[in-house]
C-alpha cells in the first residue's frame, strides 16, 4: 500500500489516497476514492503528509498518521482495515498530542514503530522556522518518541531523542524528514533510528530549490 496526498485545487483541499502494488516498482493501481477526506471547505489546506504502520498485515489492518491543516494545524491517526477495498473500514480520527514539543505543533512528520519497546519514533520539522529565505522550510529536524498507549489514547508526552541540524548535514535547511522502516512500518533495528532529510542552502526561491538533496543520519537509541 502507498498512501499519498492528492488535490484538485492549488495547495488546498488536500486529501489522502491509497494505491496498491505487488512490487515496490509497480505497476500501482490507485483506489478511485480518497481514503481520508478533508473536513474543511476547499480554501483550507486539508489533510496530507501520510505515514503508516501495520497492525496485522494479513488482514490489512494498519494505523494511518497524517497532518491536518484548517483554522489550526493538528496531527491525527486513524485505524484502517483495507482487506476488502469494496468495503474499507476507516476509523474515527484520534488526535495526537503536542505535549513535549516545546510549544510546537506536530506536523510534516514520518513515524515508525518499535515492537520491542512498544514505542513510536517520529521525525518532524521543528520550530523555530528561520527568518531568512527560504523561511517556509525548517532549519532542523527533531527525532521524538512516545509510548504506544499514549498514541492510541491521544494522550501522553513526546520525548526528544535528538536533532538533525546543519552540524550533521552541512546544510542550513533540514526538512521533510522520513524514517527508515521495514515494509511493515517498524524499525529495522531496535537499537538505532535512521532519518532521511531533505537539505537545502539558503537563498531566494527558486534558486534554493535547486540545492535540495537527501542526507541520511543514524542515531543510537538510548
Secondary structure, DSSP 8 states (H G I E B T S, - for coil): -EEEEE-SSSS-SBEEEEEE-SSTT---EE-SS-SB--SS-TTS-EEEEEEEEEEEGGGTEEEEEEEEESSSEEEEEEEEE-S-GGG-EE---EE---TTSTT----SEEEEEETTTTEEEEEEEES---SSSSTTS-SEEEEEEEEHHHHHHT-S--EEEEEE-HHHHS-SEEEEEEE---TTSB-S-TTEEEEEEEEE--SSTTGGGGG-EEEEEEEE--
